[in-house]
Amino acid sequence: MQPSPPNDPTVIDLAGEETGDTRKGIQSIEVGGRIISALCDFQYPVPLKDLAAAVGMPAAKVHRYLTSLARIGLAYQDDQSGLYGLGPMALRMGLSAIERNDVVMRAGRLLRALALEWRSSGHLAIWGERGPVLIRTEHGGPPVISTMGLGTVMPLLRSATGQAFLATMPRSAIEHVIHAEQEILHWDDQKVAGLITETQARGAAVIEGDIVPGLSAISAPVFNLDGSVACCVTLMNPKANYFQPGHPPFEAFLREIARFNHDWGGRERATS
């Protein structure tokens, strides 16, 4: 096979300024990567013209790339609105990368064991740009009927998962989400501060029926070796007040999370 000539438009030099890397790559793949990256940056399905403007390319060219990306599931176009977003393969790739994080894999096994023990449903969530994102679900009993699925972004202030992140994440990393939800809920800073203090004092976030009526939910973080939050483990039970402080499941949940963090080596670092 003859090497591509220097002016072949399908080949691009990847010049690494620091490493002197002169390996050649496929330009069309890299252009497609720019488009996928732009889709990630948008927080909602986007018109073609806005996407084209974001990547600095003609709309007709972006459309051709989107056609191919949609065929392999990395992008999709809504049939009614015509707007573009990330496709199912993009979600699958993201989840696959996350699952290869060892602490998340371990936390997934913990979630499953606890869900089975207490005949509860549950999920793991990691922090995303817009808030806590669900990456795994388990059902140890009758499935809880809700609209929460993989990829769902949970409320920060009104969900157990969100409040667990709220109480342990650095304030600078979550400030933009706090402000956005404060405007919707009409909460002042004092109410948010009180929620953080209460959650930290309990050692876990507990919610009764705020997201799903009649549902008792509890959530607590799993920490990385450097003290940052790796993910939050959340359990939900259809019995009212099931995870309330003072009840056996609440105390048992705290013990299991503490044991997991101790055995794994993760411990909380000071928030800021």
N, C-alpha and C positions, 0 to 999 in steps of 0.2 A: 504494500500500500504506500503510495507516494505521499510525502508530507504536504499539508496544505500550503499554498503560496502565501507570502506575507500579507497580501491584500485580500485574502479570503475573508468576507464579512462574517463568517460563522465562527471565526477564531479570534480570540483576544489575548493579549499578553497580560499576565497578572504580575505586575512589577511590584515587588515588596521593597519599599524604601529602606526598611531596617534590616531585612534578611537577604536582600539581593535576589529574591525569588523571581525567576524569569519563566516559570512554567506556563504553558499555554492552556487555555480553558475554552469552553464553548460559550460564545457571547450570548447566544439566544437563551441559554439557561440562566445566565447572570441577569439578563434583562427581565426574564420571567420572575427571578428572585426579587428584583426591585419592585415589581408590581405586587407580588405577594406581601412583601414588607410593607408597602403602602396600605394594602388592605388590612393588615394587622394594626396599623396606626389609626385608621378610622374606627370610631367607636360605634358605627352603625353602617348599614348597607349604603352604598355610595353611587351616585350617577357616574356614567362613563366620563363625562367632561371633567368632573372634579378629580377623578382618579388620574386621568391623563395629565391634568395640571400638576398634581402632586408628584408625578414621576418625570415631568418635563418632556413628554412625548406626544406626538400627534394622536388624537383620539382613534383614528382608523387603525393605527399600528397597535395601540393598546387593545383595541377590540379583537384583533387577530390573536394576540397572546391570550386574552381572556377566553376565547373560544377553545383553545387547546388546554388551558388550565382547567376549564370547566369539564372537559372530556375526561380528565384524569382525577377529578374530584377535588382539586386544590382551590377552585373558585366555583361560584355558582351565580346565576342570574335569576332573580325573582320573576316568575312568569307574568305577574300582574303589574308590578311597579317598574320592572326593567332594571332595578338597582343591583349592584354587584356586592358580593361578600365572600368570605372564606367558605370553602366547601367541606364536605365530610372527611376527605382525605387529610386536609389541613388539621382538623380536630384530632384525627387518628394519629397523625405524626406528633402533634404536641403531647397527647396523652402518653404515647409510647416513650417519648423522651423523658417525661416526668416519671414514668414507672421505673425507669432505669436508675433513678436516684435511690440509693440504697435505703435511706431513712424512710422515704415515702413507701417503698415496698414493705418494709417492716411495719410501718404504721397501718398499711392496708391489712396485714394479717391480724394486727391487734383489733382493728375495726371489726373484722369478720368474727373474731372470737367473742367480742363483747356483744355484738348484735345477736349472735346465736344464744349466748348465755342469758340475755335479758329479753329475748324475743322482740327485738326492736329493729327499726330501720336506722340506717346511718349513712354518713358520707365523709369523705376526706375533701378538704379544700386547701388550695394554695392561694397566695396573694397574687393578684393580677393588677394591671394598670388601673382598672375601674373598681377593684374590690375583690372579695373572696370568690374564687372560681371552683366549682365542684369538679373533681377529677375522678372520683370513684364512689359508687353507691353499693350498699349491702342491705339485704333484707333477711333478718333472722326470725321474723314472724310474718304476719300478714302485711303485705306492702302498704306503706302509708300513701294514700291517694293525694298527690300534689302535682304541681307543674314543674317541680325541680328535677332537672336532668343534668347529665354531663355537660359541662360548659356553662351552666347557669351561674350568673353573677349574683351573689347573695347580698341583701342589704347589710350595711355595716352597723347601723344603729338599732335595727329592729329584728335581727336574727341572732340566735345563739352563736352561730358560726362567726358572724360579723363582730359581735361583741367580744368574742375570744381574741380575735385579731386586734380589735380596738384597744384592749387592755394590755397588750404585749408588744405591739409593733411600735417602732420609733414614730413619734408624732409627725416628724417631717415627711415620712414616707406615705402617710395616710391623710394628711391635712386636706388635700383637694377633695377626697371622697367625703370626709366629714362635713366640709362646707357645703358641698352639693346636696347632701341629705338634710342638713340643717335647714336649708332654704325650703325644701319640700315639707318637712315635718314641723317647721317653725319652732325648732329647739334652740335655746340659747346656749352659750358656752358653759354656763353653770350646770345645766342639766346633763350635758355631755361629760363634764368633769365628774359629776356625781355618779354617773353610770360606770365610768372607768374605775373610780375608787371602790365602788360596790363589787364589781366583778373581780378586781384584784384581791379584795379581802376574802371573797368566797373561794377563790382559786379556780373557778370555772364560771362560764356564762350559762345562765338558765333562763329559758323563755317558756311561757305558758300561753299557747294559742294565738300568738301574734301573727304568725305567717299562715299556719293551718289551724283552724278552730279546734279546740280540745286536745291539741297535741302538746306533750311535754318534751322539751328539747334541752340538751346539755352539750356543751362544747368546751374543749381545752386544747392548748397548743402542744405540739411536739417540736422540740428545738434541735437545730443543727449543732455540730460540735463547736462552732464559733459563737453559739448563743443566739443566733438569729432564728426566727420562726420558720420551720420547714413546712409545716402544714397544721391544720386543726382537725381534730377528731370530733365528730358530732354524732350523737345518738338521739333518736326520736321514738317516743312511745305513745300509743293512743290513750293510755290511762292518764287522766288528769292528775297533775302534781306528782307524777311518778319520780321525776328527778329533782324534786324540791330539796333544798338544804335540810338536813336532819333526817331524811329518809334513807334507808339502807342503800338503794342504788346510787344516790348522790355520793355517799362516802366511799362506796366501792369503786365508782368511776374515778374519783380523785386518786385513790390508791393505785389503780391500774395505770393511769397516766404517769403518776410520779415514778412508779416502778419502771415503766418503759423508758422514760427519760434518763433515769439513773443507770439502767443496764446498757442503754445505747451510748451514754456519755454526753447527752445534750443537757444543757442547763441555760436558764434564762440569763440574758445580759441586761444591764440597766437600760431602760427606755429613755428616749429623749424627744 
